[in-house]
Amino acid sequence: MANIPQKVVDRYKATVPKFQKVLVDAKKRDLNEADTVTIVKDVLADVFGYDKYTEITGEYAIRSTYCDLAIKIENKIQFLIEVKAIGLELKENHLRQAIEYGANQGVPWVILTNGVNWQLYKLRLDNKVNYDQVLSFDFTAINLRLDDDKDRLFALSKQGLAKSIRENLYERTQLVNRFAIAALIQSEIVVDVIRRELKRTAENLKVESDEVTAILRNEVLKRDAIEGDEATKAQARIKRASNKSLRTVKDKADETPSPASAAQTPQTPST
């Protein structure tokens, strides 16, 4: 759970139930996109804590196209926000448009919302634009008695920016996903454990690490989790972490004197 200031929690308690009712009613009336943008601006100000007049910018122009809203603090854009009509289901083509906005301006954080559903994405702006979903929630289903739900709100709140909540969530998505777990399963340490456990099941059973790895790749793991750019990056990340851990263990071992060397330490002669 994030360390959320009490005044922020109190703000959530005072505003979230009100906007949940507003959003439910707005969805029943099937409000258009312009009216949905108005509600979203109020949510950004009253729930998430941004100043409506100085930090929430409407119709932000990016290379002759427009993004509905932007959060701009001290002349730096923190979020680009693409808003769709409240009755419209958020789809991939909406996401592509929002991602294009972010990539063109070099803004890595993009929010896609229809007022009810909120999705946060982190762009990786290298030679090829890739993105990861960091957060997704239904605002009308938020339960303020649940710490996880308060954390979701805090990730989009102004006070959460100072605590790097969104960055921490992104780091988690990079470590807890199918690519990272598949890479971990194929790592030398895990393969060695599997090989040893197999050898325990039958006396004189011979199993090589390469054989275990081949079975994992060809028969156990899904292909989309072990092939492609994302899988390659995850494998490299796991390998770096494993090598770093091994170096740390070795360094500690080198620093610890062996019992034999300790016994051979010359004693100062008594006078």
ZADO-1210 file (C-alpha; in nm, 4 decimals, padded with zeros to 6 digits):
<atoms>
<atom x="00.0000" y="00.0000" z="00.0000" code="MET" pos="1"/>
<atom x="00.1217" y="00.3487" z="-00.0852" code="ALA" pos="2"/>
<atom x="00.1722" y="00.5985" z="00.1958" code="ASN" pos="3"/>
<atom x="-00.1217" y="00.8230" z="00.1081" code="ILE" pos="4"/>
<atom x="-00.1538" y="01.1486" z="00.3064" code="PRO" pos="5"/>
<atom x="-00.4663" y="01.1578" z="00.5215" code="GLN" pos="6"/>
<atom x="-00.5857" y="01.4794" z="00.3575" code="LYS" pos="7"/>
<atom x="-00.5827" y="01.2995" z="00.0220" code="VAL" pos="8"/>
<atom x="-00.7789" y="01.0054" z="00.1644" code="VAL" pos="9"/>
<atom x="-01.0293" y="01.2522" z="00.3115" code="ASP" pos="10"/>
<atom x="-01.0603" y="01.4167" z="-00.0302" code="ARG" pos="11"/>
<atom x="-01.1352" y="01.0794" z="-00.1885" code="TYR" pos="12"/>
<atom x="-01.4037" y="01.0092" z="00.0726" code="LYS" pos="13"/>
<atom x="-01.5656" y="01.3453" z="00.0069" code="ALA" pos="14"/>
<atom x="-01.5604" y="01.3298" z="-00.3735" code="THR" pos="15"/>
<atom x="-01.5483" y="00.9739" z="-00.5083" code="VAL" pos="16"/>
<atom x="-01.9033" y="00.8690" z="-00.4053" code="PRO" pos="17"/>
<atom x="-02.0416" y="01.1916" z="-00.5562" code="LYS" pos="18"/>
<atom x="-01.8725" y="01.1344" z="-00.8909" code="PHE" pos="19"/>
<atom x="-01.9665" y="00.7677" z="-00.8954" code="GLN" pos="20"/>
<atom x="-02.3312" y="00.8781" z="-00.8924" code="LYS" pos="21"/>
<atom x="-02.2619" y="01.1447" z="-01.1563" code="VAL" pos="22"/>
<atom x="-02.0943" y="00.8912" z="-01.3857" code="LEU" pos="23"/>
<atom x="-02.3657" y="00.6274" z="-01.3451" code="VAL" pos="24"/>
<atom x="-02.6299" y="00.8870" z="-01.4329" code="ASP" pos="25"/>
<atom x="-02.4232" y="01.0215" z="-01.7237" code="ALA" pos="26"/>
<atom x="-02.3851" y="00.6730" z="-01.8693" code="LYS" pos="27"/>
<atom x="-02.7609" y="00.6174" z="-01.8488" code="LYS" pos="28"/>
<atom x="-02.8118" y="00.9425" z="-02.0398" code="ARG" pos="29"/>
<atom x="-02.5383" y="00.8450" z="-02.2879" code="ASP" pos="30"/>
<atom x="-02.3630" y="01.1811" z="-02.2772" code="LEU" pos="31"/>
<atom x="-02.1569" y="01.2856" z="-02.5778" code="ASN" pos="32"/>
<atom x="-01.7793" y="01.3282" z="-02.5776" code="GLU" pos="33"/>
<atom x="-01.7823" y="01.7009" z="-02.5031" code="ALA" pos="34"/>
<atom x="-01.9971" y="01.6528" z="-02.1937" code="ASP" pos="35"/>
<atom x="-01.7820" y="01.3583" z="-02.0864" code="THR" pos="36"/>
<atom x="-01.4730" y="01.5798" z="-02.1092" code="VAL" pos="37"/>
<atom x="-01.6434" y="01.8263" z="-01.8732" code="THR" pos="38"/>
<atom x="-01.6996" y="01.5533" z="-01.6137" code="ILE" pos="39"/>
<atom x="-01.3446" y="01.4218" z="-01.6535" code="VAL" pos="40"/>
<atom x="-01.2047" y="01.7707" z="-01.5901" code="LYS" pos="41"/>
<atom x="-01.4069" y="01.7883" z="-01.2690" code="ASP" pos="42"/>
<atom x="-01.2769" y="01.4461" z="-01.1613" code="VAL" pos="43"/>
<atom x="-00.9188" y="01.5532" z="-01.2322" code="LEU" pos="44"/>
<atom x="-00.9661" y="01.8633" z="-01.0184" code="ALA" pos="45"/>
<atom x="-01.1868" y="01.7457" z="-00.7328" code="ASP" pos="46"/>
<atom x="-01.0686" y="01.3841" z="-00.6941" code="VAL" pos="47"/>
<atom x="-00.7127" y="01.3831" z="-00.8271" code="PHE" pos="48"/>
<atom x="-00.6219" y="01.7269" z="-00.6943" code="GLY" pos="49"/>
<atom x="-00.5128" y="01.9230" z="-01.0029" code="TYR" pos="50"/>
<atom x="-00.5851" y="02.2926" z="-01.0359" code="ASP" pos="51"/>
<atom x="-00.8591" y="02.3258" z="-01.2951" code="LYS" pos="52"/>
<atom x="-00.7360" y="02.6625" z="-01.4215" code="TYR" pos="53"/>
<atom x="-00.3571" y="02.6294" z="-01.4221" code="THR" pos="54"/>
<atom x="-00.2783" y="02.2561" z="-01.4484" code="GLU" pos="55"/>
<atom x="-00.5561" y="02.1086" z="-01.6649" code="ILE" pos="56"/>
<atom x="-00.5178" y="02.2143" z="-02.0281" code="THR" pos="57"/>
<atom x="-00.7867" y="02.1501" z="-02.2886" code="GLY" pos="58"/>
<atom x="-00.7391" y="02.0531" z="-02.6537" code="GLU" pos="59"/>
<atom x="-00.3613" y="02.0274" z="-02.6444" code="TYR" pos="60"/>
<atom x="-00.2232" y="02.0602" z="-02.9970" code="ALA" pos="61"/>
<atom x="00.0395" y="01.8118" z="-03.1127" code="ILE" pos="62"/>
<atom x="00.1614" y="01.8325" z="-03.4714" code="ARG" pos="63"/>
<atom x="-00.1725" y="01.9460" z="-03.6168" code="SER" pos="64"/>
<atom x="-00.3725" y="01.6932" z="-03.4130" code="THR" pos="65"/>
<atom x="-00.5307" y="01.7406" z="-03.0731" code="TYR" pos="66"/>
<atom x="-00.5432" y="01.5519" z="-02.7475" code="CYS" pos="67"/>
<atom x="-00.8492" y="01.6290" z="-02.5361" code="ASP" pos="68"/>
<atom x="-00.6667" y="01.7175" z="-02.2145" code="LEU" pos="69"/>
<atom x="-00.3212" y="01.7456" z="-02.0663" code="ALA" pos="70"/>
<atom x="-00.1931" y="01.7767" z="-01.7122" code="ILE" pos="71"/>
<atom x="00.0824" y="02.0368" z="-01.7119" code="LYS" pos="72"/>
<atom x="00.2726" y="02.1245" z="-01.3947" code="ILE" pos="73"/>
<atom x="00.5530" y="02.3819" z="-01.3914" code="GLU" pos="74"/>
<atom x="00.5615" y="02.3842" z="-01.7738" code="ASN" pos="75"/>
<atom x="00.6069" y="02.0071" z="-01.7917" code="LYS" pos="76"/>
<atom x="00.3375" y="01.7786" z="-01.9300" code="ILE" pos="77"/>
<atom x="00.2755" y="01.4967" z="-01.6823" code="GLN" pos="78"/>
<atom x="-00.0132" y="01.3226" z="-01.8610" code="PHE" pos="79"/>
<atom x="-00.1796" y="01.3391" z="-02.2003" code="LEU" pos="80"/>
<atom x="-00.5450" y="01.2412" z="-02.1676" code="ILE" pos="81"/>
<atom x="-00.7657" y="01.1128" z="-02.4473" code="GLU" pos="82"/>
<atom x="-01.1348" y="01.1200" z="-02.3556" code="VAL" pos="83"/>
<atom x="-01.4092" y="00.9261" z="-02.5302" code="LYS" pos="84"/>
<atom x="-01.7858" y="00.9506" z="-02.4860" code="ALA" pos="85"/>
<atom x="-01.8992" y="00.7813" z="-02.1674" code="ILE" pos="86"/>
<atom x="-02.1084" y="00.5231" z="-02.3494" code="GLY" pos="87"/>
<atom x="-01.8250" y="00.4266" z="-02.5831" code="LEU" pos="88"/>
<atom x="-01.6261" y="00.1139" z="-02.5063" code="GLU" pos="89"/>
<atom x="-01.2533" y="00.1867" z="-02.5060" code="LEU" pos="90"/>
<atom x="-01.0878" y="00.0040" z="-02.7951" code="LYS" pos="91"/>
<atom x="-00.7426" y="-00.0420" z="-02.9419" code="GLU" pos="92"/>
<atom x="-00.7908" y="00.2215" z="-03.2108" code="ASN" pos="93"/>
<atom x="-00.8586" y="00.4795" z="-02.9373" code="HIS" pos="94"/>
<atom x="-00.5378" y="00.3707" z="-02.7689" code="LEU" pos="95"/>
<atom x="-00.3354" y="00.4020" z="-03.0895" code="ARG" pos="96"/>
<atom x="-00.4502" y="00.7614" z="-03.1262" code="GLN" pos="97"/>
<atom x="-00.3522" y="00.8476" z="-02.7688" code="ALA" pos="98"/>
<atom x="-00.0170" y="00.6700" z="-02.8060" code="ILE" pos="99"/>
<atom x="00.0525" y="00.8685" z="-03.1230" code="GLU" pos="100"/>
<atom x="-00.0125" y="01.1885" z="-02.9328" code="TYR" pos="101"/>
<atom x="00.2360" y="01.0893" z="-02.6631" code="GLY" pos="102"/>
<atom x="00.5031" y="00.9688" z="-02.9046" code="ALA" pos="103"/>
<atom x="00.4872" y="01.2851" z="-03.1160" code="ASN" pos="104"/>
<atom x="00.5366" y="01.5098" z="-02.8150" code="GLN" pos="105"/>
<atom x="00.7782" y="01.2860" z="-02.6254" code="GLY" pos="106"/>
<atom x="00.5369" y="01.2472" z="-02.3345" code="VAL" pos="107"/>
<atom x="00.5625" y="00.8937" z="-02.1931" code="PRO" pos="108"/>
<atom x="00.2447" y="00.8903" z="-01.9821" code="TRP" pos="109"/>
<atom x="-00.0946" y="00.8619" z="-02.1506" code="VAL" pos="110"/>
<atom x="-00.4403" y="00.8221" z="-01.9966" code="ILE" pos="111"/>
<atom x="-00.7318" y="00.6858" z="-02.1974" code="LEU" pos="112"/>
<atom x="-01.0732" y="00.7256" z="-02.0356" code="THR" pos="113"/>
<atom x="-01.4452" y="00.7491" z="-02.0963" code="ASN" pos="114"/>
<atom x="-01.5018" y="00.8797" z="-01.7448" code="GLY" pos="115"/>
<atom x="-01.5965" y="00.5397" z="-01.6079" code="VAL" pos="116"/>
<atom x="-01.3006" y="00.3336" z="-01.7267" code="ASN" pos="117"/>
<atom x="-00.9506" y="00.4716" z="-01.6717" code="TRP" pos="118"/>
<atom x="-00.6402" y="00.3241" z="-01.8356" code="GLN" pos="119"/>
<atom x="-00.2835" y="00.4415" z="-01.7768" code="LEU" pos="120"/>
<atom x="-00.0085" y="00.3596" z="-02.0272" code="TYR" pos="121"/>
<atom x="00.3669" y="00.4113" z="-02.0243" code="LYS" pos="122"/>
<atom x="00.5346" y="00.4675" z="-02.3605" code="LEU" pos="123"/>
<atom x="00.8854" y="00.3492" z="-02.4380" code="ARG" pos="124"/>
<atom x="01.0103" y="00.6124" z="-02.6763" code="LEU" pos="125"/>
<atom x="01.3024" y="00.4472" z="-02.8534" code="ASP" pos="126"/>
<atom x="01.3397" y="00.3706" z="-03.2243" code="ASN" pos="127"/>
<atom x="01.0078" y="00.1898" z="-03.2189" code="LYS" pos="128"/>
<atom x="00.7207" y="00.3113" z="-03.0031" code="VAL" pos="129"/>
<atom x="00.6066" y="00.0436" z="-02.7609" code="ASN" pos="130"/>
<atom x="00.3775" y="00.0788" z="-02.4640" code="TYR" pos="131"/>
<atom x="00.2664" y="-00.1057" z="-02.1529" code="ASP" pos="132"/>
<atom x="-00.0576" y="-00.0808" z="-01.9625" code="GLN" pos="133"/>
<atom x="00.0294" y="00.0190" z="-01.6077" code="VAL" pos="134"/>
<atom x="-00.3157" y="00.0594" z="-01.4587" code="LEU" pos="135"/>
<atom x="-00.6807" y="-00.0016" z="-01.5425" code="SER" pos="136"/>
<atom x="-00.9877" y="00.0467" z="-01.3248" code="PHE" pos="137"/>
<atom x="-01.3598" y="00.1192" z="-01.3249" code="ASP" pos="138"/>
<atom x="-01.4178" y="00.4431" z="-01.1338" code="PHE" pos="139"/>
<atom x="-01.7757" y="00.3497" z="-01.0451" code="THR" pos="140"/>
<atom x="-01.6501" y="00.0267" z="-00.8845" code="ALA" pos="141"/>
<atom x="-01.3897" y="00.1942" z="-00.6608" code="ILE" pos="142"/>
<atom x="-01.4286" y="00.0870" z="-00.2969" code="ASN" pos="143"/>
<atom x="-01.2489" y="00.3248" z="-00.0623" code="LEU" pos="144"/>
<atom x="-01.2350" y="00.0580" z="00.2076" code="ARG" pos="145"/>
<atom x="-00.9865" y="-00.1296" z="-00.0116" code="LEU" pos="146"/>
<atom x="-00.6233" y="-00.0181" z="-00.0017" code="ASP" pos="147"/>
<atom x="-00.5651" y="-00.1341" z="-00.3599" code="ASP" pos="148"/>
<atom x="-00.8441" y="00.0919" z="-00.4851" code="ASP" pos="149"/>
<atom x="-00.7056" y="00.3936" z="-00.3004" code="LYS" pos="150"/>
<atom x="-00.3647" y="00.3135" z="-00.4510" code="ASP" pos="151"/>
<atom x="-00.5196" y="00.3184" z="-00.7994" code="ARG" pos="152"/>
<atom x="-00.6566" y="00.6656" z="-00.7418" code="LEU" pos="153"/>
<atom x="-00.3303" y="00.7850" z="-00.5887" code="PHE" pos="154"/>
<atom x="-00.1335" y="00.6765" z="-00.8967" code="ALA" pos="155"/>
<atom x="-00.3211" y="00.9384" z="-01.1008" code="LEU" pos="156"/>
<atom x="-00.3315" y="01.2050" z="-00.8299" code="SER" pos="157"/>
<atom x="-00.1123" y="01.5134" z="-00.8126" code="LYS" pos="158"/>
<atom x="00.0327" y="01.4117" z="-00.4766" code="GLN" pos="159"/>
<atom x="00.1180" y="01.0691" z="-00.6182" code="GLY" pos="160"/>
<atom x="00.3468" y="01.2270" z="-00.8782" code="LEU" pos="161"/>
<atom x="00.5854" y="01.3471" z="-00.6080" code="ALA" pos="162"/>
<atom x="00.6044" y="00.9965" z="-00.4635" code="LYS" pos="163"/>
<atom x="00.6746" y="00.8315" z="-00.8032" code="SER" pos="164"/>
<atom x="00.3746" y="00.6008" z="-00.7616" code="ILE" pos="165"/>
<atom x="00.3220" y="00.5592" z="-01.1357" code="ARG" pos="166"/>
<atom x="00.6915" y="00.4769" z="-01.1872" code="GLU" pos="167"/>
<atom x="00.6748" y="00.2130" z="-00.9141" code="ASN" pos="168"/>
<atom x="00.3673" y="00.0588" z="-01.0739" code="LEU" pos="169"/>
<atom x="00.5403" y="00.0556" z="-01.4110" code="TYR" pos="170"/>
<atom x="00.8435" y="-00.1175" z="-01.2629" code="GLU" pos="171"/>
<atom x="00.6112" y="-00.3842" z="-01.1266" code="ARG" pos="172"/>
<atom x="00.4534" y="-00.4407" z="-01.4688" code="THR" pos="173"/>
<atom x="00.8033" y="-00.4961" z="-01.6080" code="GLN" pos="174"/>
<atom x="00.8799" y="-00.7635" z="-01.3491" code="LEU" pos="175"/>
<atom x="00.5439" y="-00.9349" z="-01.3064" code="VAL" pos="176"/>
<atom x="00.4343" y="-01.0347" z="-01.6560" code="ASN" pos="177"/>
<atom x="00.4374" y="-01.3393" z="-01.8821" code="ARG" pos="178"/>
<atom x="00.7661" y="-01.2419" z="-02.0489" code="PHE" pos="179"/>
<atom x="00.9580" y="-01.1986" z="-01.7233" code="ALA" pos="180"/>
<atom x="00.8157" y="-01.5132" z="-01.5642" code="ILE" pos="181"/>
<atom x="00.8865" y="-01.7180" z="-01.8774" code="ALA" pos="182"/>
<atom x="01.2435" y="-01.5833" z="-01.8788" code="ALA" pos="183"/>
<atom x="01.2822" y="-01.6703" z="-01.5116" code="LEU" pos="184"/>
<atom x="01.1605" y="-02.0258" z="-01.5709" code="ILE" pos="185"/>
<atom x="01.4241" y="-02.0652" z="-01.8436" code="GLN" pos="186"/>
<atom x="01.7030" y="-01.9215" z="-01.6289" code="SER" pos="187"/>
<atom x="02.0010" y="-02.1367" z="-01.5393" code="GLU" pos="188"/>
<atom x="01.9122" y="-02.1427" z="-01.1705" code="ILE" pos="189"/>
<atom x="01.5531" y="-02.2615" z="-01.2217" code="VAL" pos="190"/>
<atom x="01.6487" y="-02.5140" z="-01.4901" code="VAL" pos="191"/>
<atom x="01.9100" y="-02.6575" z="-01.2540" code="ASP" pos="192"/>
<atom x="01.6487" y="-02.6937" z="-00.9789" code="VAL" pos="193"/>
<atom x="01.4117" y="-02.8743" z="-01.2167" code="ILE" pos="194"/>
<atom x="01.6913" y="-03.1038" z="-01.3308" code="ARG" pos="195"/>
<atom x="01.7841" y="-03.1941" z="-00.9725" code="ARG" pos="196"/>
<atom x="01.4226" y="-03.2611" z="-00.8757" code="GLU" pos="197"/>
<atom x="01.3749" y="-03.4856" z="-01.1789" code="LEU" pos="198"/>
<atom x="01.6844" y="-03.6851" z="-01.0849" code="LYS" pos="199"/>
<atom x="01.5366" y="-03.7455" z="-00.7406" code="ARG" pos="200"/>
<atom x="01.2338" y="-03.9189" z="-00.8892" code="THR" pos="201"/>
<atom x="01.4296" y="-04.2149" z="-01.0242" code="ALA" pos="202"/>
<atom x="01.7638" y="-04.3665" z="-00.9333" code="GLU" pos="203"/>
<atom x="02.0361" y="-04.3268" z="-01.1960" code="ASN" pos="204"/>
<atom x="01.8171" y="-04.0958" z="-01.4069" code="LEU" pos="205"/>
<atom x="02.0311" y="-03.8745" z="-01.6304" code="LYS" pos="206"/>
<atom x="01.8857" y="-03.5381" z="-01.7274" code="VAL" pos="207"/>
<atom x="02.0814" y="-03.2586" z="-01.8915" code="GLU" pos="208"/>
<atom x="02.0017" y="-02.8894" z="-01.8548" code="SER" pos="209"/>
<atom x="01.9730" y="-02.8479" z="-02.2323" code="ASP" pos="210"/>
<atom x="01.7053" y="-03.1170" z="-02.2394" code="GLU" pos="211"/>
<atom x="01.5021" y="-02.9423" z="-01.9690" code="VAL" pos="212"/>
<atom x="01.5349" y="-02.6078" z="-02.1472" code="THR" pos="213"/>
<atom x="01.4200" y="-02.7578" z="-02.4777" code="ALA" pos="214"/>
<atom x="01.1093" y="-02.9090" z="-02.3169" code="ILE" pos="215"/>
<atom x="01.0246" y="-02.5806" z="-02.1476" code="LEU" pos="216"/>
<atom x="01.0577" y="-02.3842" z="-02.4709" code="ARG" pos="217"/>
<atom x="00.8927" y="-02.6315" z="-02.7055" code="ASN" pos="218"/>
<atom x="00.6261" y="-02.7978" z="-02.4931" code="GLU" pos="219"/>
<atom x="00.5540" y="-02.6032" z="-02.1755" code="VAL" pos="220"/>
<atom x="00.5768" y="-02.2289" z="-02.2371" code="LEU" pos="221"/>
<atom x="00.3617" y="-02.0400" z="-02.4850" code="LYS" pos="222"/>
<atom x="00.5483" y="-01.9170" z="-02.7904" code="ARG" pos="223"/>
<atom x="00.4372" y="-01.5542" z="-02.7516" code="ASP" pos="224"/>
<atom x="00.5965" y="-01.5468" z="-02.4048" code="ALA" pos="225"/>
<atom x="00.9421" y="-01.6595" z="-02.5204" code="ILE" pos="226"/>
<atom x="00.9803" y="-01.5046" z="-02.8653" code="GLU" pos="227"/>
<atom x="00.9883" y="-01.1474" z="-02.9915" code="GLY" pos="228"/>
<atom x="01.1336" y="-00.8194" z="-02.8682" code="ASP" pos="229"/>
<atom x="00.9520" y="-00.8191" z="-02.5338" code="GLU" pos="230"/>
<atom x="01.0663" y="-01.1718" z="-02.4522" code="ALA" pos="231"/>
<atom x="01.4254" y="-01.0921" z="-02.5495" code="THR" pos="232"/>
<atom x="01.4292" y="-00.7841" z="-02.3257" code="LYS" pos="233"/>
<atom x="01.2834" y="-00.9817" z="-02.0359" code="ALA" pos="234"/>
<atom x="01.5436" y="-01.2553" z="-02.0767" code="GLN" pos="235"/>
<atom x="01.8234" y="-00.9974" z="-02.0755" code="ALA" pos="236"/>
<atom x="01.6760" y="-00.8304" z="-01.7661" code="ARG" pos="237"/>
<atom x="01.6540" y="-01.1604" z="-01.5753" code="ILE" pos="238"/>
<atom x="02.0067" y="-01.2557" z="-01.6806" code="LYS" pos="239"/>
<atom x="02.1462" y="-00.9216" z="-01.5600" code="ARG" pos="240"/>
<atom x="01.9685" y="-00.9591" z="-01.2272" code="ALA" pos="241"/>
<atom x="02.0953" y="-01.3157" z="-01.1879" code="SER" pos="242"/>
<atom x="02.4544" y="-01.2167" z="-01.2687" code="ASN" pos="243"/>
<atom x="02.4356" y="-00.9256" z="-01.0247" code="LYS" pos="244"/>
<atom x="02.3088" y="-01.1573" z="-00.7513" code="SER" pos="245"/>
<atom x="02.5884" y="-01.4064" z="-00.8162" code="LEU" pos="246"/>
<atom x="02.8494" y="-01.1281" z="-00.8052" code="ARG" pos="247"/>
<atom x="02.7108" y="-01.0067" z="-00.4735" code="THR" pos="248"/>
<atom x="02.7298" y="-01.3561" z="-00.3251" code="VAL" pos="249"/>
<atom x="03.0870" y="-01.3987" z="-00.4541" code="LYS" pos="250"/>
<atom x="03.1958" y="-01.0610" z="-00.3164" code="ASP" pos="251"/>
<atom x="03.0573" y="-01.1455" z="00.0263" code="LYS" pos="252"/>
<atom x="03.2314" y="-01.4826" z="00.0179" code="ALA" pos="253"/>
<atom x="03.5627" y="-01.3157" z="-00.0727" code="ASP" pos="254"/>
<atom x="03.5256" y="-01.0724" z="00.2169" code="GLU" pos="255"/>
<atom x="03.4634" y="-01.3473" z="00.4737" code="THR" pos="256"/>
<atom x="03.7870" y="-01.5075" z="00.6007" code="PRO" pos="257"/>
<atom x="03.7912" y="-01.8857" z="00.6001" code="SER" pos="258"/>
<atom x="03.8322" y="-02.0712" z="00.9330" code="PRO" pos="259"/>
<atom x="04.1752" y="-02.1955" z="00.8192" code="ALA" pos="260"/>
<atom x="04.3042" y="-01.8474" z="00.7422" code="SER" pos="261"/>
<atom x="04.1659" y="-01.7166" z="01.0689" code="ALA" pos="262"/>
<atom x="04.3483" y="-01.9916" z="01.2568" code="ALA" pos="263"/>
<atom x="04.6738" y="-01.9002" z="01.0848" code="GLN" pos="264"/>
<atom x="04.6540" y="-01.5341" z="01.1867" code="THR" pos="265"/>
<atom x="04.9707" y="-01.4626" z="01.3852" code="PRO" pos="266"/>
<atom x="04.9142" y="-01.3770" z="01.7485" code="GLN" pos="267"/>
<atom x="05.0901" y="-01.0850" z="01.9134" code="THR" pos="268"/>
<atom x="05.3519" y="-01.2311" z="02.1490" code="PRO" pos="269"/>
<atom x="05.2967" y="-01.1590" z="02.5141" code="SER" pos="270"/>
<atom x="05.5631" y="-00.9748" z="02.7077" code="THR" pos="271"/>
</atoms>
